Amino acid sequence: MFTTQKCYHPFYSEFDPCPIMKTKCYVTPPNLYVGFQEPGLPQFKPKEALMAGTLWPIFYSEYPKS
């Protein structure tokens, strides 16, 4: 399944002073997966676009809840 959230398992040593985080995750922006912006893409209504931070729904991505 496609997701913009990526996770990895960092190396940690027994001598690390910080608590161990076995899995770290980050979010990649959706525009990385769009080769070019086609004309006629669906658009948010103006008020929704201000709330989403983008005019086009394909470029909108919520941050995952921690």
Backbone torsions as a table, in degrees:
resi	resn	phi	psi	omega
1	MET	NA	139.4	-179.7
2	PHE	-77.1	134.4	175.2
3	THR	-148.4	149.3	178.1
4	THR	-89.3	-4.5	177.0
5	GLN	-92.1	125.4	179.7
6	LYS	-115.1	145.8	178.7
7	CYS	-130.8	151.4	176.1
8	TYR	-146.8	164.9	-179.3
9	HIS	-112.6	103.4	-176.4
10	PRO	-73.9	157.2	174.3
11	PHE	-72.7	139.0	173.6
12	TYR	-138.5	148.9	-176.6
13	SER	-107.7	159.3	176.4
14	GLU	-69.8	-13.6	-179.5
15	PHE	-97.8	3.2	178.4
16	ASP	-64.9	130.9	-178.4
17	PRO	-78.8	-18.8	-176.5
18	CYS	-90.3	157.0	174.8
19	PRO	-62.0	146.2	-175.2
20	ILE	-77.6	129.5	171.3
21	MET	-108.4	103.3	-174.2
22	LYS	-68.1	-30.5	179.2
23	THR	-131.7	130.9	175.1
24	LYS	-116.5	139.2	-178.1
25	CYS	-126.7	153.0	176.8
26	TYR	-147.6	163.6	-177.3
27	VAL	-112.9	131.8	175.3
28	THR	-98.7	142.2	-178.8
29	PRO	-71.0	143.3	-177.3
30	PRO	-61.6	-25.1	-177.8
31	ASN	-67.0	-14.0	175.5
32	LEU	-66.7	-24.0	-173.9
33	TYR	-102.2	6.2	178.3
34	VAL	-110.3	116.6	-177.8
35	GLY	-64.2	-46.3	176.7
36	PHE	-152.2	158.8	-177.8
37	GLN	-90.2	111.0	-178.9
38	GLU	-73.5	148.6	175.4
39	PRO	-69.9	148.6	175.7
40	GLY	81.6	21.0	177.0
41	LEU	-66.5	147.8	176.3
42	PRO	-61.9	149.1	-177.8
43	GLN	-126.0	150.3	171.2
44	PHE	-69.6	157.6	169.1
45	LYS	-68.7	155.0	-174.1
46	PRO	-52.1	-44.2	-179.6
47	LYS	-66.4	-41.4	177.9
48	GLU	-64.6	-37.4	179.9
49	ALA	-64.0	-39.0	177.5
50	LEU	-65.3	-37.6	179.4
51	MET	-72.1	-35.7	-178.2
52	ALA	-83.1	-23.1	-178.6
53	GLY	84.4	8.5	177.8
54	THR	-153.4	154.9	-179.9
55	LEU	-84.2	-27.7	-173.5
56	TRP	-107.7	127.6	-179.1
57	PRO	-59.3	-29.4	-178.6
58	ILE	-69.0	-17.4	178.2
59	PHE	-97.3	4.4	-179.6
60	TYR	-91.9	136.3	177.4
61	SER	-146.3	127.3	175.1
62	GLU	-82.5	147.2	172.1
63	TYR	-75.9	141.6	178.8
64	PRO	-66.5	147.8	178.0
65	LYS	-76.7	131.9	-177.7
66	SER	-75.5	NA	NA
